[in-house]
Amino acid sequence: MTGQKFIYVDNAATTKTLDIVASSMLEIMTHNFGNPSSIYKLGANAKQIIDNARTDIASLFSAKPNEIYFTSGGSESDNWAIKGAAKAMALKGKKHIITSKIEHHAVLHTLDSLKKDGFDVTYLDVYEDGIIKIEDLKNAIRPDTALVSIMYANNEIGTIQPVKEIGAVCKEHNILFHTDAVQAVGHIKINVDDDNIDLMSASAHKLHGPKGVGLLYMRNSAKIKNLIDGGAQERGKRAGTENVAGIAGFSIALKIAYDEIEQKNKKVRSMRDRLINSILKIDRSILNGHPTQRLPGNINVCFKGIEGESLLLNLDLIGVSASSGSACTSGSLDPSHVLLALGLKHEVAHGSLRISLDEYNTDEEIDYIINNLPGIVAKLRAMSPLWEKIIKEDEI
C-alpha cells in the first residue's frame, strides 16, 4: 500500500496480528517446536507454553484453567458447544434449543444440522434495537429445553445482549447457556461466573492474535460430548496436536487487549460516536442496532437508494477497507439476515455499511472518512434510477 492512502476499518472481520505476537510465535515455531504430547524436554517445553497460556487466559475470564479448551477458531467452538451439549442432553430426553434470529451462521447452520436429527429450535426476535427481550426467553423455555445459545455481541450491528440476565434465567431453570463471544472477547471484560455462562466461544484473530486458533470455555459442571475424537489432547476432550505457537499468540494478544481496556474503549467510542453523528447527517441514512448498547468500535448504517457493494468498491478506491456485514457471507447476494430481523426492507438492507474501529485507528482517519463518504453516497444515488422514486415514496 506504499504511496497511497490505506485505512483499515473492518476489524470485526479480522484484525492485524500484532508484531509482538507474530515475533513470539516465530520464536516458538523455530525453537520450541516440539509436540506437547512428547515426554522429552522439547515436548515438555511446548506443553508448558500451552499450560501457561491456559492459566493466563482463564484468569482474564475469572475461570479455572481446566475450563479452557483450545480449538481452531470460533466456528469450531460454536459447533462443539452446541452439538456437544445437544447430544449430551438428548440422552436425558431434552431436544429443544433456544437461540436468536441474529446469530452468526456458525451457530445458525449448526442448528440447521441438528434440526435434521430431530432437534426443535426456537428463534427469538430482537426487535428494532437488535436486543432480545428476557420475557420472550422465559416464555420460550419448555420442560425439554436443553440449551440456550445467544451471542454476547453481534458481529454485524454490534449490539450487546443482556448476557447476565440470560444466564440467570438459564441457571434458574437448570439449562445450559452458551454464548458466542467471538466479537466481545478482548473488547468487553467478561466474568463467566458473574454472567452465568456455561459455554463460551472466542477467536484469536478478532483481537490482534493469529487466525486458526480459538477457545471454548466449558464450565466443569457442563458435561458435553466431544466434537473431534482421536488422541488424548486437551484432556481427552479435543483431539489433534495443539497449535502451540497460535495458542501462545492468542494469550499474548488477549493480555494486551485487556491492558487498559477502559481507556482504549473510551478512545474508540469517541471516534465511533463522532463518525456516527456525521454519517446520520447524510439524507436518508439509518443507524442499525442500539445507539449505545453496542461494541465500542461498531458502526452499522444503511443508505437508502444505493447498493452496499458499490459503496464498498468506491471506498476501496480511496483507500478505505470496510464491509457490508459479516465476512463469512460476503459472497452472498441476499441481504443480511441480521438487518432483516430488525425489520428493515430488503432494498434498504442492501445498502448497508459496517465500519468496525479499534484503538489503532486515528482521528485523522475518521476525518478522512467523514470528508469523503457523503460525496460517494451522493454520486451513487445520482447514478441510481430508483433514487427519485425513493424520495417521492418517502414524502407520501
BAMAR-461794 format. One line per field, with one value per residue (C-alpha): residue number from 1; residue in three letters; x negated, y, z. Coordinates in nm, 2 decimals, m for minus. Layout:
BEGIN
k = NUM/...
r = ALA/...
px = X/...
py = Y/...
pz = Z/...
This chain:
BEGIN
k = 1/2/3/4/5/6/7/8/9/10/11/12/13/14/15/16/17/18/19/20/21/22/23/24/25/26/27/28/29/30/31/32/33/34/35/36/37/38/39/40/41/42/43/44/45/46/47/48/49/50/51/52/53/54/55/56/57/58/59/60/61/62/63/64/65/66/67/68/69/70/71/72/73/74/75/76/77/78/79/80/81/82/83/84/85/86/87/88/89/90/91/92/93/94/95/96/97/98/99/100/101/102/103/104/105/106/107/108/109/110/111/112/113/114/115/116/117/118/119/120/121/122/123/124/125/126/127/128/129/130/131/132/133/134/135/136/137/138/139/140/141/142/143/144/145/146/147/148/149/150/151/152/153/154/155/156/157/158/159/160/161/162/163/164/165/166/167/168/169/170/171/172/173/174/175/176/177/178/179/180/181/182/183/184/185/186/187/188/189/190/191/192/193/194/195/196/197/198/199/200/201/202/203/204/205/206/207/208/209/210/211/212/213/214/215/216/217/218/219/220/221/222/223/224/225/226/227/228/229/230/231/232/233/234/235/236/237/238/239/240/241/242/243/244/245/246/247/248/249/250/251/252/253/254/255/256/257/258/259/260/261/262/263/264/265/266/267/268/269/270/271/272/273/274/275/276/277/278/279/280/281/282/283/284/285/286/287/288/289/290/291/292/293/294/295/296/297/298/299/300/301/302/303/304/305/306/307/308/309/310/311/312/313/314/315/316/317/318/319/320/321/322/323/324/325/326/327/328/329/330/331/332/333/334/335/336/337/338/339/340/341/342/343/344/345/346/347/348/349/350/351/352/353/354/355/356/357/358/359/360/361/362/363/364/365/366/367/368/369/370/371/372/373/374/375/376/377/378/379/380/381/382/383/384/385/386/387/388/389/390/391/392/393/394/395/396
r = MET/THR/GLY/GLN/LYS/PHE/ILE/TYR/VAL/ASP/ASN/ALA/ALA/THR/THR/LYS/THR/LEU/ASP/ILE/VAL/ALA/SER/SER/MET/LEU/GLU/ILE/MET/THR/HIS/ASN/PHE/GLY/ASN/PRO/SER/SER/ILE/TYR/LYS/LEU/GLY/ALA/ASN/ALA/LYS/GLN/ILE/ILE/ASP/ASN/ALA/ARG/THR/ASP/ILE/ALA/SER/LEU/PHE/SER/ALA/LYS/PRO/ASN/GLU/ILE/TYR/PHE/THR/SER/GLY/GLY/SER/GLU/SER/ASP/ASN/TRP/ALA/ILE/LYS/GLY/ALA/ALA/LYS/ALA/MET/ALA/LEU/LYS/GLY/LYS/LYS/HIS/ILE/ILE/THR/SER/LYS/ILE/GLU/HIS/HIS/ALA/VAL/LEU/HIS/THR/LEU/ASP/SER/LEU/LYS/LYS/ASP/GLY/PHE/ASP/VAL/THR/TYR/LEU/ASP/VAL/TYR/GLU/ASP/GLY/ILE/ILE/LYS/ILE/GLU/ASP/LEU/LYS/ASN/ALA/ILE/ARG/PRO/ASP/THR/ALA/LEU/VAL/SER/ILE/MET/TYR/ALA/ASN/ASN/GLU/ILE/GLY/THR/ILE/GLN/PRO/VAL/LYS/GLU/ILE/GLY/ALA/VAL/CYS/LYS/GLU/HIS/ASN/ILE/LEU/PHE/HIS/THR/ASP/ALA/VAL/GLN/ALA/VAL/GLY/HIS/ILE/LYS/ILE/ASN/VAL/ASP/ASP/ASP/ASN/ILE/ASP/LEU/MET/SER/ALA/SER/ALA/HIS/LYS/LEU/HIS/GLY/PRO/LYS/GLY/VAL/GLY/LEU/LEU/TYR/MET/ARG/ASN/SER/ALA/LYS/ILE/LYS/ASN/LEU/ILE/ASP/GLY/GLY/ALA/GLN/GLU/ARG/GLY/LYS/ARG/ALA/GLY/THR/GLU/ASN/VAL/ALA/GLY/ILE/ALA/GLY/PHE/SER/ILE/ALA/LEU/LYS/ILE/ALA/TYR/ASP/GLU/ILE/GLU/GLN/LYS/ASN/LYS/LYS/VAL/ARG/SER/MET/ARG/ASP/ARG/LEU/ILE/ASN/SER/ILE/LEU/LYS/ILE/ASP/ARG/SER/ILE/LEU/ASN/GLY/HIS/PRO/THR/GLN/ARG/LEU/PRO/GLY/ASN/ILE/ASN/VAL/CYS/PHE/LYS/GLY/ILE/GLU/GLY/GLU/SER/LEU/LEU/LEU/ASN/LEU/ASP/LEU/ILE/GLY/VAL/SER/ALA/SER/SER/GLY/SER/ALA/CYS/THR/SER/GLY/SER/LEU/ASP/PRO/SER/HIS/VAL/LEU/LEU/ALA/LEU/GLY/LEU/LYS/HIS/GLU/VAL/ALA/HIS/GLY/SER/LEU/ARG/ILE/SER/LEU/ASP/GLU/TYR/ASN/THR/ASP/GLU/GLU/ILE/ASP/TYR/ILE/ILE/ASN/ASN/LEU/PRO/GLY/ILE/VAL/ALA/LYS/LEU/ARG/ALA/MET/SER/PRO/LEU/TRP/GLU/LYS/ILE/ILE/LYS/GLU/ASP/GLU/ILE
px = 0.00/m0.31/m0.23/0.15/0.39/0.48/0.74/0.85/1.19/1.30/1.17/1.49/1.39/1.03/0.75/0.39/0.17/m0.05/m0.42/m0.50/m0.25/m0.40/m0.76/m0.67/m0.50/m0.80/m1.03/m0.82/m0.79/m1.17/m1.29/m1.01/m0.86/m0.82/m0.50/m0.33/m0.25/m0.61/m0.78/m1.13/m1.23/m1.14/m0.79/m0.77/m0.86/m0.58/m0.33/m0.44/m0.38/m0.02/0.03/m0.09/0.14/0.43/0.37/0.33/0.64/0.85/0.76/0.89/1.23/1.23/1.24/1.04/0.75/0.91/1.22/1.03/1.01/0.82/0.97/0.92/1.14/1.48/1.67/1.53/1.60/1.96/2.01/1.86/2.06/2.39/2.36/2.18/2.45/2.73/2.61/2.55/2.89/3.07/2.97/3.19/3.48/3.42/3.41/3.52/3.28/3.34/3.14/3.19/3.26/2.94/2.68/2.37/2.40/2.16/2.45/2.75/2.61/2.51/2.87/2.99/2.78/2.93/3.29/3.22/3.15/3.48/3.40/3.65/3.52/3.69/3.56/3.62/3.70/3.46/3.68/3.56/3.26/3.13/3.17/3.38/3.64/3.59/3.97/3.95/3.68/3.88/4.18/3.99/3.85/4.00/3.95/3.74/3.52/3.16/2.96/2.98/2.73/2.73/2.44/2.27/2.24/2.35/2.08/2.28/2.46/2.26/2.55/2.47/2.72/2.82/2.60/2.60/2.98/3.00/2.76/2.95/3.27/3.09/2.94/3.28/3.42/3.11/3.05/2.70/2.62/2.38/2.27/2.08/1.84/1.62/1.68/1.69/1.37/1.09/1.34/1.55/1.44/1.62/1.65/1.80/1.94/2.10/2.25/2.37/2.20/2.16/2.01/1.83/1.67/1.38/1.13/0.78/0.79/1.06/0.83/0.49/0.40/0.34/0.60/0.67/0.69/0.98/1.11/1.42/1.48/1.66/1.77/1.66/2.02/2.12/2.08/2.09/1.99/1.68/1.68/1.34/1.23/0.88/0.58/0.59/0.51/0.70/0.76/0.93/1.19/1.05/0.82/0.54/0.19/0.21/0.12/m0.14/m0.25/0.10/0.22/m0.07/0.01/0.37/0.27/0.03/0.29/0.56/0.35/0.26/0.63/0.72/0.44/0.60/0.92/1.13/0.90/0.89/1.26/1.31/1.09/1.27/1.62/1.53/1.42/1.73/1.98/1.82/1.84/2.20/2.31/2.15/2.30/2.65/2.64/2.65/3.00/3.20/2.93/3.02/2.82/2.87/2.88/2.89/2.74/2.53/2.56/2.31/1.95/1.71/1.60/1.91/2.09/2.36/2.57/2.79/2.82/3.15/3.11/2.77/2.61/2.37/2.13/2.10/2.03/1.75/1.59/1.59/1.45/1.17/1.08/1.00/0.81/1.08/1.14/1.48/1.76/2.13/2.17/2.03/1.72/1.85/2.14/1.96/2.02/2.40/2.63/2.90/2.95/2.82/3.04/2.95/3.08/3.40/3.45/3.45/3.75/3.57/3.70/3.48/3.40/3.29/3.08/2.89/2.75/2.56/2.22/2.03/1.73/1.55/1.28/1.02/0.77/0.51/0.74/0.69/0.89/0.72/0.86/1.21/1.18/1.09/1.40/1.62/1.49/1.53/1.83/2.11/1.97/1.96/2.32/2.43/2.25/2.41/2.75/2.72/2.64/2.94/3.26/3.45/3.34/3.60/3.87/3.75/3.77/4.12/4.23/4.08/4.27/4.60
py = 0.00/0.22/0.56/0.55/0.60/0.29/0.30/m0.03/m0.02/m0.38/m0.51/m0.71/m0.93/m0.97/m0.77/m0.72/m0.96/m0.75/m0.75/m0.88/m1.16/m1.26/m1.25/m1.45/m1.71/m1.73/m1.78/m2.08/m2.23/m2.22/m2.30/m2.47/m2.67/m2.99/m3.19/m3.12/m3.49/m3.59/m3.67/m3.53/m3.18/m3.02/m3.16/m3.07/m2.71/m2.69/m2.83/m2.57/m2.29/m2.42/m2.46/m2.10/m1.96/m2.16/m2.02/m1.66/m1.67/m1.83/m1.56/m1.29/m1.46/m1.55/m1.91/m2.21/m2.32/m2.66/m2.50/m2.36/m2.57/m2.46/m2.50/m2.39/m2.09/m1.95/m2.17/m2.49/m2.37/m2.29/m2.63/m2.81/m2.62/m2.66/m3.01/m3.14/m3.00/m3.11/m3.47/m3.49/m3.35/m3.56/m3.86/m3.71/m3.66/m3.29/m3.19/m2.82/m2.53/m2.16/m1.90/m1.56/m1.47/m1.27/m1.53/m1.59/m1.86/m2.07/m2.11/m2.10/m2.35/m2.58/m2.56/m2.64/m2.96/m3.05/m3.00/m3.27/m3.50/m3.42/m3.12/m2.84/m2.48/m2.16/m1.84/m1.53/m1.19/m0.90/m0.60/m0.26/m0.23/m0.58/m0.70/m0.99/m0.95/m1.16/m1.22/m1.38/m1.61/m1.71/m1.78/m1.99/m2.23/m2.58/m2.89/m3.03/m2.72/m2.84/m2.53/m2.16/m2.01/m1.63/m1.43/m1.18/m0.91/m0.92/m0.93/m0.70/m0.44/m0.47/m0.48/m0.63/m0.87/m0.88/m1.18/m1.18/m1.18/m1.45/m1.66/m1.61/m1.74/m2.04/m2.11/m2.08/m2.35/m2.57/m2.51/m2.49/m2.14/m2.09/m1.75/m1.69/m1.42/m1.40/m1.03/m0.95/m1.11/m0.85/m0.56/m0.63/m0.76/m1.09/m1.27/m1.61/m1.65/m1.31/m1.36/m1.72/m1.86/m2.23/m2.24/m1.95/m1.93/m1.70/m1.65/m1.50/m1.32/m1.08/m0.92/m0.89/m1.26/m1.52/m1.69/m2.05/m2.06/m2.01/m2.15/m2.29/m2.21/m2.51/m2.49/m2.80/m2.88/m2.87/m3.22/m3.22/m3.46/m3.44/m3.29/m3.42/m3.77/m3.91/m3.86/m3.75/m3.39/m3.12/m3.37/m3.61/m3.36/m3.23/m3.45/m3.31/m3.18/m2.84/m2.52/m2.42/m2.10/m2.00/m2.06/m1.86/m1.58/m1.59/m1.55/m1.26/m1.08/m1.12/m0.99/m0.68/m0.63/m0.63/m0.40/m0.05/m0.17/0.11/0.38/0.21/0.17/0.54/0.64/0.40/0.51/0.87/0.80/0.58/0.84/1.12/0.92/0.81/1.17/1.27/0.98/1.04/1.39/1.22/1.23/0.90/0.72/0.48/0.36/m0.02/m0.16/0.00/0.35/0.29/m0.07/m0.18/m0.27/0.03/0.03/m0.09/0.13/m0.02/0.21/0.18/0.44/0.43/0.42/0.26/m0.09/m0.18/m0.35/m0.03/0.17/m0.07/m0.06/0.32/0.33/0.09/0.32/0.59/0.35/0.27/m0.10/m0.16/m0.41/m0.45/m0.71/m1.05/m1.15/m1.51/m1.42/m1.16/m1.38/m1.38/m1.16/m1.19/m0.90/m0.96/m1.19/m0.96/m0.65/m0.82/m0.94/m0.57/m0.51/m0.34/m0.39/m0.59/m0.29/m0.08/m0.37/m0.40/m0.05/m0.14/m0.03/m0.18/0.01/m0.15/0.05/m0.03/0.15/0.16/0.38/0.76/1.08/1.17/0.85/0.93/1.28/1.13/0.91/1.19/1.41/1.15/0.93/1.19/1.25/0.88/0.83/1.13/1.00/0.66/0.80/1.02/0.71/0.52/0.51/0.44/0.74/0.98/0.72/0.66/1.03/1.05/0.74/0.88/1.20/1.03
pz = 0.00/m0.03/m0.18/m0.14/0.14/0.34/0.62/0.77/0.94/0.91/1.24/1.30/1.01/1.13/1.29/1.21/1.41/1.64/1.58/1.93/1.88/1.54/1.67/1.98/1.76/1.53/1.83/1.94/1.59/1.54/1.89/2.09/1.81/2.00/2.01/2.35/2.39/2.37/2.70/2.62/2.71/2.38/2.41/2.78/2.69/2.44/2.69/2.94/2.69/2.65/3.02/3.08/2.81/2.95/3.30/3.18/2.97/3.24/3.48/3.25/3.25/3.62/3.50/3.61/3.38/3.33/3.19/2.89/2.58/2.27/1.92/1.56/1.60/1.68/1.43/1.58/1.93/1.84/1.67/1.97/2.23/2.06/1.91/2.22/2.46/2.23/2.21/2.58/2.68/2.42/2.63/2.90/2.66/2.60/2.24/2.24/2.18/2.21/2.01/1.84/1.48/1.45/1.55/1.34/1.07/1.27/1.52/1.28/1.04/1.33/1.45/1.10/1.11/1.45/1.32/1.07/1.37/1.53/1.75/1.78/1.77/1.88/1.73/1.95/1.79/1.85/1.77/1.63/1.86/1.79/2.15/2.28/2.55/2.86/2.88/2.53/2.66/2.97/2.76/2.51/2.78/2.78/3.00/2.72/2.67/2.66/2.57/2.52/2.27/2.25/2.12/2.35/2.09/1.73/1.45/1.22/1.42/1.74/1.98/2.32/2.47/2.84/2.89/3.27/3.28/3.01/3.21/3.53/3.37/3.23/3.57/3.74/3.50/3.51/3.13/2.98/2.85/2.56/2.43/2.11/2.24/1.94/1.89/2.26/2.39/2.40/2.39/2.69/3.03/3.07/3.41/3.34/3.69/3.71/3.37/3.45/3.14/3.10/2.75/2.56/2.22/2.13/1.85/1.85/1.51/1.63/1.89/1.70/1.75/1.48/1.26/1.31/1.69/1.93/2.26/2.42/2.78/2.93/3.29/3.48/3.56/3.19/3.06/2.68/2.41/2.21/1.86/1.74/1.85/1.83/2.06/2.43/2.37/2.57/2.85/2.61/2.50/2.17/1.96/1.74/1.80/1.96/1.78/2.03/1.87/1.79/2.15/2.29/2.04/2.15/2.51/2.44/2.22/2.48/2.76/2.55/2.47/2.83/2.93/3.00/2.82/2.96/2.83/2.49/2.47/2.57/2.27/2.03/2.15/2.09/1.73/1.68/1.80/1.60/1.29/1.36/1.42/1.09/0.89/1.02/0.87/0.53/0.40/0.45/0.65/0.92/1.22/1.28/1.63/1.97/1.98/2.29/2.39/2.12/2.08/2.12/1.76/1.58/1.33/1.10/0.88/0.58/0.30/0.11/m0.27/m0.30/m0.31/m0.03/m0.27/m0.49/m0.17/m0.06/m0.40/m0.41/m0.05/m0.16/m0.45/m0.20/0.03/0.29/0.37/0.52/0.48/0.44/0.71/0.81/0.62/0.62/0.39/0.17/m0.14/m0.08/m0.29/m0.02/0.23/0.58/0.80/1.09/0.92/0.81/1.17/1.27/1.04/0.75/0.40/0.16/m0.06/0.24/0.39/0.06/0.12/0.44/0.56/0.85/0.99/1.28/1.46/1.71/1.92/1.64/1.42/1.44/1.45/1.12/0.96/1.09/0.94/0.61/0.61/0.72/0.44/0.16/0.25/0.18/m0.17/m0.25/m0.13/m0.34/m0.65/m0.62/m0.57/m0.87/m1.08/m0.94/m1.14/m0.82/m0.61/m0.73/m0.68/m0.32/m0.24/m0.37/m0.18/0.15/0.10/0.07
